[in-house]
Amino acid sequence: MPNMPSSEGEFVRLTDLQAPKTDAQAPFVFTAHLLPSDQPEWLLMLVAALTNATNGIVVSANIEGRPIVYCNPAFERLTGYTLSEIVGHNCRFLQGEGTDPEAIHQMRTAFDAGAAIDLVVLNYKKGGTPFWNALNIGPIHNAEGTLTHFIGVQTDVTERIDLQQQMEHRAFTDVLTGLPNRAQFMLELERELARIDRQGHVALGFVDLDGFKSINDRYGHQAGDELLVQVAARLTGVVRGSDLVARLAGDEFVLLLRQTESRDVLELLGPRILAAFQSPFVLDADTVTMHASLGLVQHVAGESTAALLERADHCMYAAKHQGKNTLVTG
């Protein structure tokens, strides 16, 4: 709205809310336009705006402990805490075991620097219910340019984050077995090999079932799917907690074996992996025997993900040519 003259004078900005410009901070300009006669009412107007805002808003004093000196009703509704439980306390009461330490560090750094920050962090309501909190935190300076307070605007974005995580899970998870799929496995392998200090300490296993097509032909694809689910569970059960099992496609599985400083680890894990197939699999009322061929290779410095995967694949096919139900290392 343009500044229009009136019988009471020109419209003016609320210069009382402006802090002088400094090297570190530009002045804050309140963008509403009021008549000079309206200026005594500006505080009431701002209080009403804060009270009726749908986002949680808190103001913390820039003193030791940075206690909250104001919160609006939306913040009470958002967190489940009452005004008496909020005012005088630091906002850290919203943090819990799932709150990202890096996010906490970023907030503390911003506070110490008197800087604004935007981030999304996992917080907890009263009673322990987690929620994803989009935080917009900004510094407030007085007329002399001194940092006196911080204002925090908080929004519950749990539904958005949950939907995003569900979409990511579907994009990187094998629907049938629940294992990571090819896309997720390749990302994990890329990350592992990017850690220069760990190169040479990673191994890759390539598992292919022997005669899986006969299961589908004899019992049907539903039974074949059930067999793949059981294979996934057995492979996950024989590797170590630091390792990763993924399904590439069909009846092909891959194992990312971390912390394999020597081939002794391969000689230990290889037989354990094959042993997972020694017990019969139960499909409905019938039991079937299913073995696998395994190629197991250790990464060498400078080797790409594609080259490592190809070597493991070649070793797996060598195991099949040697009569199946066996292991070939490389």
N, C-alpha and C positions, 0 to 999 in steps of 0.2 A: 504494500500500500504506500503510495507516495506521501511525502510530507506536505500536508495541505494546511493553509492558514485558517484560523478561526477567530472568533471574536475574543477568545481568551489568549491568542497568541499562536506562534508556530508550534507544530508538533516537535518534540525533542526526544532524543535518546536518553535512556536512564544512565547518565554519566556517573552517577554515584556508584554504579556497579562496575565501572571500568578501573582496571589496574593500570598504572603507567607502564609504558613500553620499556622493557629492559633488553639487554643482550640475550637473555635466556628465554624471554617470554614476550609474546605479543599481547597487547591489551585485550581483555575479554569485553566484547561489545554485546549488550543485551539488545536483541534485534526488534523487540516490540516497540511501538511508537505510542506514546501517551501524551495527553495534554499536560502542561505544567500543573494544573490543578489536580490531576490524577496521581501525581507522583507519590503523595503520602499513602496511597492505597497499593503501591506496587508490592509490598511485602505480603499483604493479605492475598493478593492475586497469585503470587508464587507459591505460597503455602497451600492454597487451594489446588493449584496445578500438581504439586508434589503429592498431596493427599489423595487425589483422584487418579494419579498415574497408575497404569496397569503393570508397569515394570517395578521390581523391587529397587528401592533407592536408599542408600545409606550415606551418611557423611561422617567421616572419622577425623578426629583432631590430629594434627601433626605434632604430637608430643610423645613421650615415652609410652610404648605399648599401643599407640594409635587407637585409642578407644573410640567406639561409635558414640556420637553425640546426637544423632538423629537417624530415624528410619521411618519410612512411610508404611501405611497399612498393607500395601502390596508385598512388602518385604516380610511382614509378619505372616501373611497368608502363604507366601512362597516357602518359607522355612519351617513354619509351625511353631516358632518361638514367639513369646509375648514381648511387649515393649520392655518390661522390667527385666527380662532375661537377655535382652539385646544391648540396650544402652549401657555404656560403661565398659563393654567388653570388646576385645579385638575380634575381627571377623573370622579368625582361625577356628572358632568353635564350629564352623561349617565343614571343616576338613576332617577326613577319616582315613582309614587304611588304604582306600583305593585312590586317594588324591595323589596326582602325579607330583613327585618331589621336584621335578624340573619346573613345573608350573608354579609351585610355591617359590622356588628360587627366582623365577622371572618377576613375580609380583614384588618380592622383597627388594630386588634390584631396582625396580621402577620406583618404589616408595623411597628408597634411599637416594635416588637420583632426582626425585621430584618430577618424574616423567609420567606421561599417560601410557596406558597399556590396554590392549584388547586381547582376550584369550578365552578359551572354553576349558573349564575344569570340572572334574567330578567332585561334587559337594554332597553333604548329607543333611537331610531335614531332621528336625527333632524326632526322636524315635528310631533313627538310623536308616531311613529310606534314602537311597542314593538318587541324585538327579544331576543332569548335566547343566552347568551354569555358564551362560555366556556373560562374561564380565567386561564392562567398559569402565575403566578407572581413570580419573583425571585429577590433576592438582588444582587447588583453589588458592589464589593469592589475594592479599588485602590491598588497600589503596597504596601502601608503601612498597608493594612488590614482594612482601614476605609470604612464603608458603605457610599457610595456616591450617589447611584442611585438605582432605581428599574426598571426592564424591564418587560413589560406585553405583552404576546402573546394572542390575542383574536380571537376567531373563532365563526362564526354564526352557531349554531346548532339547529336553530328553527325547521327545518323539522324533525330532529331526535326526539326532545322533543315532538312536536305535534303528531307524530306517536305513541310515547310511551304513551302519555296521552290518545289518542284514543283507544289504545289497553287496557289500564287500565280501561277506561270508559266502554268498552264493557264487560270486565271481571266482573265488579261489578255493572252493571246496568241492570235492567229488560228491555228488548227490547220493549215490548208492552207498558208498562205504563210510562217508564222513571224513575221509582222509583229505589232506591237501591234494589239489589236482595238479596238472602239469604246469599251469601258470604260476601257482604258488610255489611249487617245487623249484622252478627255474629262478624265481626271485630269491628264494632262500639260498640256493646254490651260488648265485651271483654275489649275494652279500657275504657268504662265507669265504669265497675266493678273493673278495676285495680286501679282506683282512690280511695284509701282507705278512704279518708276524705269524699267521697260522697256516700259511701255504706249506704244503707238504705234510700237514697234519690232518688231512681230510681224506676220507675214502668214500667210494660210491659203489653201491650194490645194485645190480640189475637182475630182477627176478621175473621169470616167465614160467607160467604153469605148463606142465607136460600133459598134453592130451585134453585140454579144457573143452575143445569143441565136442568131444564125445559126450561130455556131461550135458551140454545143451541139446545134443541130438537125442540122447536117451531119456533125459528127465524133463527137458523143456527149459526155456530161458529163465523162468522164475526160480527154478532150482539152481541154475547157473549163477543167477544174481546172489542167491543165498550163500552159495559156495564162496563167491568173491568177498562177501561181507565177513565170513568166517576166516578167510585167508588174511584179510586186513587186520582182524583182531589178533590173530596168531603172530603176524609179523610185528605188530606194535608191541606185543607182549615179550618178544625175545630180544629186541634191541634195548639199548640203554636209554635213560630218560633224556639225555642230551641229543639223541639221534632223532631223525625224522623219517617217517615212512609216508610215501605218496603213491597214488595210483596214476600212472601216465595215461593209459587207455586200455580197454579190453581187459586181458588178463596179465598185463604188464605192470609191475610194481617197481619202485626205486627206493633205495635206502640211502640217506645222507648220514654218514657215520662220522661224527666229530671226534676230535681229540684222539686221533689214531697216530700217535708219535712213531710207532714202529709196526712192522708187519706182524708182530706177535699178536696185536689186537685183531688183525684180520684172520689169523689162524685160529683165534678163539671164537670170533663171531661167525665166521663162515659155517662151520659145522652146526652151531646153534641155530642158524637160520634154516638150514636144510632139515634139521631135526624137528622143526615146527610142523613139518608135513608128514611125519611118520605115523601119527595117530589118524585113524579114519575120520572123515567128516560126516556128520549126521545131516541128511536132507530128508525132511519129513520122517517117514518110517523106515527109510533105507540108509545105509552107510556106504560111502564111496571112498576110494583111495585116490589121493591126488598128490603127486610130487611136483618138484619144480627144478628148473635149471638156474644156476646162479653165477653171474659174473661179478667179480669183486676186484676193484682196482684202487690204488692209492694215488692221490693227486701229487703231481710233481710241480715244482716252482715254474711259473710262467705258462702253465697249461690253461687253456680257455675252458669254459663250461661245456661248449660244444664238443671239444676234443676229449674231455674227460668222460662225457656221456657216451660218446662213440666208442671209446676203449672199453667201457663197461658193457656196452651192447655187444661188441665183438666177442668178449670173453663169455658172455651168456650164450651166444650161438655156438661157440667152441664147446661149451659144456653140453649142449644138445647133441652136437656131432659125436661127442664121446660116450653117448648112451643115455643122456638125460639123468635127472635125479643126482646131479653132481655139481661140483664147484670148480671153476677155473679162475685163477687170480692173475692179475697183471700189474 
